[in-house]
């Protein structure tokens, strides 16, 4: 999810404050700084052959300084406010900062080092202050409000009107209508929150590294979920327990405790919401989403929880029976689930993940699966570029072209895990699409697949394969952006809409016409057998009670943390979690939440506070939209174009409900989601 250019440096993840470092030093030479000058590479892609660690600090400081000068000029302009001298000027004000921060943000997430970590902590307060300095500028807001109040008489085109409304709402949501005293209080809250979120992220990273375990003589890294991949393979129950507890307890007490940090974050967010006139943080945060209110999300959960938990409990009985069948005389615990679930899956479906992986070689799946599906649906084509500098040797680069050969943009794929990269998978832009600025998208996907030994193929599990399709769905949303203004372009949409295109794109992984084009054995070159495909499909709803319950539990925790009043007293995080889950029927002993609060980076170190529900919300949209495809001929060029025209190319230019209705012809239904998950 992108931010407006004028706030480009404020990350939704971890660019946050720690201390008031001496960042006023502006004497560093910035004349030839590759982060400030426009790149001469195709599409303005960052020139990583020239960018060094020492370039970031002066570039980011200079970018903020240049933007502040332009903001002052806009705010102090004696001319009557116009769309051009106020809104367009504001839209253009952060070009250099966007250029520098886009690269800085990418590397602090995907290829960080000690220098970048220190710099991130040093500059984070400046980013928070910078955002507040713009949003709480009374003269600037007065000009925006003057235009907003007479917007109906300005005769703006639809996108320009949306931009004006967007800026006005940005400022109001950020506190522009507060009194001078309350603005100062808000600044203090924002600065402290920025600091705490950075502390949470860095403490979590250190805690996860410290929690790494030695299992069977090998060091096993802790990934940022409750369950760990190796748990499905460990036959030794004590080793499973050891690994699970290392994951569960990684930042709950001890040297890397995040509990005090997250409690303070939750309470500060509640105080901020109260200051802004809302009952809780969720009410404030959800204003511009598709769901709009905490009550709508609570109702959404209410419709899902019984079916999901019921299925999970039925699955638990099957697994307990499998334990007994194999001679176990113990009660199922969370660290047993994946090991015995894998046995049940093999028994029921005769499906072994190692039997699947040889057919899903990474680069082949990317080029002949993911890219091929995009060609069939949207007509675009791809060409690998080995002449574009990258930030790490493992990164692949492709140029994209429209059906008629028109250049579309650049795609970077960074797929392998490393210690300098945070966990998970994500998409973002180095360059945003904008007709106003004359820019085309430069987009990257980041994943964390295990890098194979030298000379060996990178073979994917089925889950990893769907992640490949998922992240490229985000990329398509960015590539098909067709906006005048970068602030409204591509993935600059609400959290409960941004995951819709990505989850929708997962459907093509097993689509017959796509599958037969890429699923070949990396050694024999034989196509994947139909019998194996049938097994995958039959097994697709296996363990879905567990899988959906764990994410619903995490989403519920998020909502519970962000609907507390500002005077709430929280003594114990674990007690809060248990009560929060019990209230909504999601306390299932064998099914812990996918993320415990103490390592829930999405909500306490990222931009998903009161927003984790969006994964399930957009899953409803994606399955409902796919049902439309099934009803209208499936994967066809015409259907792809319709989806591109009515969804992928719209950015944030219209109301999300109306956008979806224009495509689907009706409001989204929850039944396709329940059916896809095997819950109905």
C-alpha positions in Angstrom: 0.0 0.0 0.0 1.6 3.2 -1.1 1.5 6.6 0.5 1.1 10.0 -1.2 4.3 11.4 -2.6 4.3 14.2 0.0 4.5 11.5 2.8 6.6 9.0 0.8 9.1 8.5 3.6 6.7 7.4 6.2 6.8 3.6 6.0 3.8 1.4 6.8 6.3 -0.9 8.3 9.3 0.1 10.3 10.5 3.7 9.6 9.9 5.0 13.0 11.5 7.0 15.8 14.0 6.2 18.5 15.9 9.3 19.6 16.6 12.9 18.8 19.8 12.3 16.9 21.8 15.1 15.5 20.3 15.1 12.0 20.6 18.8 11.3 23.9 18.3 9.6 23.2 19.3 6.0 26.7 20.0 4.8 27.2 16.7 3.1 27.6 17.0 -0.6 24.4 16.0 -2.4 25.2 17.3 -5.9 25.9 13.9 -7.4 24.0 11.7 -4.9 22.5 8.9 -7.0 19.4 8.8 -4.8 18.6 12.4 -5.5 19.3 12.8 -9.2 17.0 11.1 -11.7 18.4 7.8 -12.8 19.4 7.3 -16.4 18.5 3.6 -16.3 15.3 2.5 -18.1 12.1 3.6 -16.3 14.2 5.6 -13.9 15.1 2.4 -12.0 17.6 3.0 -9.1 21.2 2.5 -10.1 22.5 0.1 -7.5 25.9 0.2 -9.1 26.3 3.7 -7.8 24.2 3.7 -4.5 26.3 3.3 -1.4 25.3 3.2 2.3 26.8 6.7 2.8 24.3 8.2 0.2 21.1 7.5 2.2 21.4 9.9 5.1 22.2 13.1 3.1 19.7 12.1 0.4 16.8 11.6 2.9 17.7 14.8 4.8 17.9 16.8 1.6 14.7 15.3 0.3 12.9 16.4 3.4 14.4 19.9 3.3 13.4 20.4 -0.4 9.9 19.3 0.3 9.6 21.5 3.3 10.7 24.5 1.2 8.0 23.7 -1.3 5.4 23.1 1.3 6.2 26.5 2.8 5.9 28.1 -0.6 2.4 26.5 -1.1 1.2 27.4 2.4 2.4 31.0 2.2 1.3 31.7 -1.4 -0.8 34.9 -1.4 -2.6 34.0 -4.5 -6.1 32.5 -4.2 -5.9 28.7 -3.8 -6.4 26.8 -7.0 -6.1 23.1 -7.8 -2.8 23.7 -9.6 -1.1 26.0 -7.1 -2.1 23.9 -4.1 -3.1 20.3 -4.8 -0.8 19.7 -7.9 2.0 21.5 -6.2 1.5 19.3 -3.1 1.5 16.2 -5.2 4.8 17.1 -6.8 6.5 18.4 -3.6 8.1 15.1 -2.5 9.7 13.8 -5.7 13.3 13.6 -4.4 12.2 12.2 -1.0 10.1 9.5 -2.7 13.1 8.5 -4.9 15.4 8.2 -2.0 13.0 6.7 0.5 11.7 4.1 -1.9 15.2 2.6 -2.2 16.0 3.0 1.5 12.7 1.4 2.6 13.4 -1.5 0.2 16.8 -2.3 1.5 16.0 -1.9 5.2 13.4 -4.6 4.6 15.2 -6.9 2.1 19.0 -6.4 2.5 19.7 -4.5 5.6 23.0 -4.1 7.5 24.2 -2.5 10.7 24.7 0.9 9.0 21.2 1.0 7.7 19.7 -0.2 11.0 21.4 2.6 12.9 20.4 5.1 10.2 16.8 3.9 10.4 16.7 4.6 14.1 18.4 7.9 13.7 16.2 9.3 11.0 12.9 7.9 12.1 11.9 10.8 14.4 12.5 13.1 11.5 10.1 11.2 9.3 7.4 11.4 12.0 8.1 15.1 12.5 8.1 15.7 8.8 4.6 14.1 8.4 3.2 16.0 11.2 4.8 19.2 10.0 2.8 18.9 6.7 -0.5 17.5 8.1 -0.7 20.0 10.9 0.3 23.0 8.9 -2.7 25.4 9.4 -2.1 27.6 6.4 -1.7 24.6 4.1 -4.8 23.0 5.4 -6.8 26.2 5.0 -5.9 26.3 1.3 -6.9 22.7 0.9 -10.2 23.2 2.8 -11.0 26.3 0.7 -10.8 24.2 -2.4 -12.7 21.3 -0.8 -15.6 23.5 0.3 -16.2 24.7 -3.2 -15.2 21.4 -5.0 -18.5 21.1 -6.8 -17.9 24.4 -8.6 -14.3 23.6 -9.7 -15.3 21.5 -12.7 -12.6 19.0 -12.0 -12.4 15.6 -13.8 -13.3 12.6 -11.6 -9.7 11.7 -10.7 -8.7 15.2 -9.8 -11.8 15.5 -7.6 -10.9 12.3 -5.9 -7.3 13.6 -5.3 -8.7 16.8 -3.7 -11.0 14.8 -1.5 -8.2 12.4 -0.7 -5.9 15.2 0.5 -8.6 16.8 2.5 -9.5 13.5 4.2 -5.8 12.8 4.8 -5.4 16.0 6.7 -8.6 15.6 8.7 -7.8 12.1 9.7 -4.3 13.2 10.7 -5.6 15.9 13.0 -5.8 19.1 11.0 -8.9 20.2 12.8 -7.4 19.9 16.2 -6.7 22.8 18.4 -3.1 24.1 18.7 -2.6 22.4 22.1 -4.1 19.1 20.9 -1.8 19.2 17.8 1.2 19.4 20.0 -0.1 16.4 22.0 -0.7 14.5 18.8 2.8 15.2 17.7 4.2 13.7 20.9 2.0 10.6 20.5 3.1 10.1 16.9 6.8 10.5 17.8 6.6 8.1 20.6 4.6 5.6 18.6 7.2 5.8 15.8 9.9 5.1 18.3 8.1 2.2 19.9 7.2 0.6 16.6 10.9 0.6 15.6 11.9 -0.8 19.0 9.3 -3.6 18.5 10.6 -4.5 15.1 14.3 -4.5 16.1 13.7 -6.3 19.4 11.6 -8.9 17.5 14.4 -9.4 14.9 17.0 -9.9 17.7 14.6 -12.2 19.6 14.0 -14.3 16.6 17.7 -14.7 15.9 18.4 -15.5 19.5 15.6 -18.1 19.5 17.2 -20.1 16.7 17.5 -23.8 17.7 19.9 -26.6 17.0 17.9 -29.6 15.9 19.6 -32.8 14.8 22.9 -30.9 14.6 21.5 -28.2 12.4 20.7 -24.6 13.3 17.0 -23.9 12.7 16.0 -20.3 12.2 12.7 -19.1 13.7 10.3 -17.7 11.1 7.8 -15.1 12.1 4.7 -17.3 12.6 3.7 -19.4 15.6 4.0 -22.8 13.9 7.4 -23.5 12.3 7.9 -25.4 9.0 10.2 -28.0 10.5 7.5 -29.1 12.9 5.8 -31.2 10.2 9.0 -33.3 9.9 10.3 -33.8 13.4 9.5 -37.2 14.7 11.1 -36.5 18.1 8.3 -35.0 20.3 10.8 -33.3 22.7 12.5 -31.6 19.7 9.1 -30.5 18.4 8.2 -29.0 21.8 11.6 -27.4 22.1 11.2 -25.7 18.7 7.6 -24.7 19.3 8.3 -23.2 22.7 11.3 -21.3 21.2 8.9 -19.8 18.7 6.1 -19.1 21.2 8.3 -17.5 23.8 10.8 -15.7 21.6 9.9 -12.2 22.8 7.7 -13.0 25.8 10.0 -12.0 28.7 13.7 -12.3 28.8 16.3 -10.1 27.1 14.1 -9.6 24.0 10.7 -8.9 25.7 8.3 -6.9 23.5 5.3 -7.0 25.9 5.9 -3.7 27.5 6.5 -2.1 24.1 3.3 -3.5 22.6 1.1 -2.5 25.6 2.4 1.0 25.3 1.7 1.0 21.6 -1.9 -0.1 22.0 -2.6 2.4 24.8 -1.0 5.3 22.9 -3.0 4.4 19.8 -6.1 4.5 21.9 -5.2 7.9 23.3 -4.5 9.2 19.8 -7.9 8.0 18.6 -9.6 9.6 21.6 -7.8 12.9 21.0 -9.1 12.7 17.4 -12.7 12.2 18.5 -13.1 8.4 18.3 -14.0 5.7 20.8 -11.0 3.6 19.9 -8.1 3.2 17.4 -10.0 0.8 15.2 -12.8 3.3 14.6 -10.3 6.0 13.6 -8.2 3.6 11.5 -11.0 2.1 9.5 -12.7 5.3 8.3 -11.5 5.0 4.7 -11.6 1.2 4.2 -14.1 -1.0 2.5 -15.3 -2.4 5.8 -15.5 1.1 7.4 -16.3 0.1 11.0 -15.2 -2.3 13.8 -18.8 -3.5 14.0 -18.7 -4.6 10.3 -15.6 -6.6 11.0 -17.0 -8.2 14.1 -20.1 -9.3 12.1 -17.8 -10.7 9.4 -15.9 -12.7 12.1 -19.2 -13.9 13.6 -20.2 -15.3 10.2 -16.9 -17.2 9.8 -15.9 -18.4 13.3 -18.4 -21.2 13.9 -17.7 -23.0 10.6 -13.9 -22.6 11.0 -13.7 -23.6 14.6 -16.1 -26.5 14.1 -13.9 -27.8 11.3 -10.7 -27.4 13.4 -12.2 -29.4 16.2 -13.2 -32.2 13.8 -9.6 -32.1 12.5 -8.3 -32.3 16.0 -10.2 -35.5 16.6 -8.7 -37.0 13.4 -5.2 -36.1 14.5 -5.8 -37.4 18.1 -6.9 -40.7 16.5 -3.7 -40.7 14.4 -1.6 -40.3 17.5 -3.3 -43.3 19.1 -3.0 -45.3 15.9 0.8 -44.8 15.8 1.2 -45.8 19.5 1.1 -42.3 21.1 -0.3 -42.1 24.6 -0.6 -38.4 24.9 -3.0 -35.5 24.3 -2.6 -33.5 21.2 -0.6 -30.3 21.7 0.0 -27.4 19.3 3.5 -28.7 18.6 2.1 -32.1 17.6 -0.4 -30.8 15.1 1.6 -30.4 11.9 3.6 -33.6 12.4 0.5 -35.8 12.7 -1.6 -33.7 10.3 1.0 -34.5 7.6 0.5 -38.2 8.4 -3.2 -37.9 8.2 -2.9 -36.0 4.9 -0.7 -38.7 3.4 -3.0 -41.4 4.6 -6.2 -39.7 3.3 -4.7 -38.3 0.1 -1.5 -40.2 -0.4 0.2 -36.8 -1.0 3.8 -36.2 -0.1 5.2 -32.7 -0.5 8.5 -34.1 -1.7 6.6 -35.8 -4.5 5.2 -32.4 -5.6 8.3 -30.1 -5.4 10.3 -31.5 -8.4 7.5 -30.2 -10.6 7.7 -26.6 -9.2 11.1 -25.3 -10.0 11.2 -21.6 -9.1 12.3 -19.9 -12.3 10.3 -22.2 -14.5 7.2 -21.7 -12.4 7.8 -17.9 -12.5 8.3 -17.7 -16.3 6.1 -20.4 -17.6 3.5 -20.3 -14.9 3.1 -16.8 -13.3 4.1 -14.9 -16.3 2.3 -17.2 -18.7 -1.0 -16.7 -16.8 -0.5 -12.9 -17.0 0.0 -13.2 -20.8 -3.1 -15.3 -21.3 -5.2 -13.0 -19.2 -3.8 -9.6 -20.0 -1.7 -9.9 -23.1 1.5 -8.7 -21.5 4.9 -10.3 -22.3 8.2 -10.5 -20.5 11.9 -10.3 -21.2 14.7 -10.9 -18.7 17.1 -8.0 -18.3 20.6 -8.9 -17.1 21.9 -5.4 -17.7 20.0 -3.7 -14.9 22.0 -3.3 -11.6 20.5 -5.0 -8.6 21.0 -4.7 -4.8 21.8 -8.4 -4.4 23.2 -11.0 -6.8 20.1 -13.2 -6.3 17.7 -10.6 -7.7 16.2 -11.2 -11.2 14.9 -8.4 -13.4 12.3 -8.6 -16.2 10.9 -5.9 -18.5 7.2 -6.0 -19.2 5.5 -5.1 -22.5 1.9 -4.5 -23.4 0.2 -6.7 -26.1 1.1 -4.2 -28.8 4.8 -4.0 -27.7 4.5 -0.8 -25.7 6.9 -0.9 -22.7 5.0 -1.3 -19.4 7.6 -1.4 -16.6 10.3 -3.3 -14.8 9.9 -6.2 -12.4 12.5 -7.3 -9.8 12.2 -10.7 -8.1 14.1 -11.3 -4.9 13.1 -14.8 -3.8 15.7 -16.3 -1.4 15.9 -16.0 2.4 19.0 -14.4 4.0 19.8 -13.0 7.4 19.7 -9.4 6.0 16.0 -9.8 5.0 13.0 -9.8 7.2 10.6 -12.7 7.1 7.5 -13.0 4.9 6.7 -11.9 1.4 5.8 -8.6 0.0 5.6 -6.2 -3.0 6.4 -2.6 -3.4 7.5 0.0 -5.9 10.9 1.6 -6.7 9.0 3.9 -9.0 5.3 4.7 -9.0 3.2 5.0 -12.1 2.0 8.6 -12.7 0.9 10.4 -15.9 1.6 13.7 -14.2 5.2 12.8 -13.5 5.6 10.8 -16.7 6.7 7.7 -14.8 6.0 4.0 -15.4 6.1 1.4 -12.6 9.3 -0.3 -11.3 8.1 -3.0 -9.0 9.7 -5.6 -6.8 8.5 -8.9 -5.2 10.3 -10.3 -2.1 10.0 -13.8 -0.8 11.9 -16.1 1.6 12.4 -19.4 -0.1 15.3 -21.6 1.0 18.2 -21.0 -1.3 19.4 -24.3 -2.8 23.0 -25.4 -2.7 25.2 -24.3 -5.6 24.1 -26.0 -8.8 20.9 -27.4 -7.3 17.4 -26.3 -8.4 15.2 -24.2 -6.2 12.1 -26.4 -5.7 8.9 -25.0 -4.2 6.3 -26.4 -2.0 2.7 -25.9 -3.1 2.3 -23.2 -0.5 5.4 -21.4 -1.8 4.1 -21.7 -5.4 0.9 -20.0 -4.4 2.9 -17.3 -2.7 4.7 -16.7 -6.0 1.4 -16.2 -7.8 0.1 -14.1 -4.8 2.9 -11.5 -4.8 2.8 -11.2 -8.6 -0.9 -10.4 -8.2 0.2 -7.3 -6.2 2.7 -6.5 -8.9 0.0 -6.7 -11.6 -2.1 -4.2 -9.5 0.9 -1.9 -9.7 1.8 -2.5 -13.3 -1.8 -1.9 -14.6 -2.1 1.4 -12.7 -3.4 4.0 -15.0 -3.6 7.2 -12.9 -2.7 10.8 -13.4 -1.6 11.0 -9.8 0.8 8.7 -8.0 -1.1 9.3 -4.7 -4.0 7.4 -6.2 -2.0 5.0 -8.3 -2.0 1.2 -8.4 -1.8 -0.3 -4.9 -2.5 3.0 -3.1 -5.8 1.5 -1.8 -7.2 0.5 1.5 -5.8 -2.5 3.3 -9.0 -4.5 2.9 -8.8 -4.1 -0.9 -5.1 -4.3 -1.6 -4.9 -8.0 -0.9 -7.8 -8.7 -3.3 -5.8 -8.8 -6.6 -3.0 -10.8 -5.0 -5.2 -13.5 -3.5 -7.3 -13.6 -6.7 -4.1 -14.3 -8.7 -3.5 -17.5 -6.7 -6.4 -19.2 -8.5 -4.3 -19.6 -11.7 -1.6 -21.8 -10.0 -3.6 -25.0 -10.6 -5.7 -23.8 -13.6 -5.3 -26.6 -16.2 -4.1 -24.4 -19.1 -1.5 -22.8 -16.9 -0.4 -25.8 -15.0 0.4 -27.9 -18.0 2.6 -25.1 -19.3 5.0 -25.1 -16.3 4.5 -28.1 -14.0 7.2 -30.4 -15.5 9.7 -32.5 -13.6 13.0 -30.5 -13.4 15.0 -33.6 -14.3 12.8 -35.8 -16.5 10.9 -32.9 -18.1 7.8 -35.0 -17.8 4.5 -33.2 -17.0 3.0 -33.5 -13.6 0.8 -36.6 -13.6 -3.0 -36.0 -13.5 -3.2 -38.3 -10.5 -0.9 -36.0 -8.5 -2.9 -32.9 -9.6 -6.0 -34.6 -8.4 -4.4 -35.4 -5.0 -3.4 -31.7 -4.7 -6.9 -30.5 -5.4 -8.5 -33.1 -3.1 -6.1 -32.2 -0.3 -6.6 -28.4 -0.9 -9.2 -28.2 1.9 -7.4 -30.5 4.2 -6.4 -28.8 7.6 -8.3 -25.7 6.5 -10.2 -25.6 9.8 -6.8 -25.2 11.5 -5.4 -22.8 8.9 -8.4 -20.5 8.9 -8.9 -20.6 12.7 -5.3 -19.5 13.4 -5.6 -16.5 11.1 -9.0 -15.6 12.4 -7.6 -15.8 15.9 -4.7 -13.4 14.9 -7.2 -11.0 13.3 -9.4 -11.1 16.3 -6.4 -10.3 18.6 -5.6 -7.3 16.4 -9.2 -6.0 16.6 -9.3 -6.6 20.4 -6.1 -4.7 20.9 -7.3 -1.8 18.9 -10.8 -1.4 20.4 -9.6 -0.9 24.0 -10.5 2.4 25.7 -7.5 4.7 26.5 -7.9 4.1 30.2 -7.5 0.3 30.0 -5.1 -1.4 32.4 -3.3 -4.3 30.9 -1.2 -6.2 33.4 -0.5 -9.4 31.5 -0.4 -9.8 27.8 -1.1 -13.5 27.8 -4.2 -13.0 30.0 -5.4 -10.3 27.6 -4.9 -12.7 24.6 -6.8 -15.5 26.2 -9.8 -13.4 27.2 -9.9 -11.7 23.8 -10.0 -15.1 22.0 -12.6 -16.5 24.5 -14.9 -13.6 23.8 -15.3 -14.5 20.2 -15.1 -18.3 20.4 -11.6 -18.5 19.1 -9.8 -19.9 22.1 -9.0 -23.4 20.9 -6.1 -24.9 22.9 -4.7 -26.9 20.0 -4.9 -24.0 17.5 -2.9 -21.0 18.7 -3.1 -17.8 16.8 -0.9 -17.5 13.7 0.8 -14.6 15.5 1.1 -14.1 19.2 0.9 -10.5 20.2 4.6 -10.4 21.3 5.7 -11.2 17.7 2.7 -9.8 15.7 4.9 -7.5 13.5 2.0 -6.7 11.1 0.1 -4.8 13.8 2.8 -3.5 16.3 5.7 -2.9 13.9 3.9 -2.4 10.6 0.9 -0.7 9.0 -1.7 -3.3 9.8 -2.9 -2.1 13.2 -6.7 -2.8 13.2 -6.2 -4.1 9.7 -5.2 -7.7 9.8 -8.8 -8.7 9.1 -8.2 -7.5 5.6 -6.6 -10.8 4.6 -9.8 -12.6 5.3 -12.0 -9.8 3.9 -10.1 -9.7 0.6 -10.2 -13.5 0.5 -14.0 -13.2 0.4 -13.6 -10.8 -2.5 -11.1 -13.0 -4.4 -13.2 -16.2 -4.2 -16.4 -14.3 -5.1 -14.6 -12.7 -8.1 -13.2 -16.0 -9.2 -16.8 -17.4 -9.2 -17.7 -14.7 -11.7 -14.8 -16.0 -13.9 -16.1 -19.6 -13.6 -19.6 -18.4 -14.5 -18.3 -16.5 -17.6 -15.9 -18.9 -19.3 -12.9 -19.0 -16.9 -9.4 -17.9 -18.0 -10.0 -15.9 -21.2 -8.3 -12.8 -22.6 -11.7 -11.0 -22.6 -12.3 -11.8 -18.9 -8.8 -10.8 -18.0 -9.2 -7.4 -19.8 -12.5 -6.8 -17.9 -10.8 -7.5 -14.6 -7.9 -5.3 -15.5 -10.2 -2.4 -16.7 -12.6 -2.5 -13.8 -10.4 -3.5 -10.9 -6.6 -3.6 -11.5 -6.3 -0.3 -13.4 -8.5 1.8 -11.1 -6.2 2.4 -8.2 -7.8 4.5 -5.5 -10.1 6.5 -7.8 -13.5 5.4 -6.7 -15.4 3.9 -3.8 -14.4 0.2 -3.3 -17.9 -1.1 -3.0 -18.9 0.6 -6.2 -15.8 -0.6 -7.9 -16.5 -4.2 -7.0 -20.2 -3.9 -7.8 -19.3 -2.6 -11.3 -17.2 -5.7 -11.9 -19.3 -8.3 -10.2 -22.8 -7.0 -10.6 -23.6 -7.6 -7.0 -22.2 -7.3 -3.5 -19.6 -9.9 -2.5 -20.9 -13.1 -0.9 -19.2 -15.1 1.8 -20.3 -18.5 0.5 -17.5 -18.9 -2.1 -14.9 -18.3 0.6 -16.5 -20.9 2.9 -16.7 -23.4 0.0 -13.1 -22.8 -1.1 -11.9 -23.4 2.5 -13.9 -26.6 2.7 -16.0 -25.1 5.6 -19.3 -25.5 3.8 
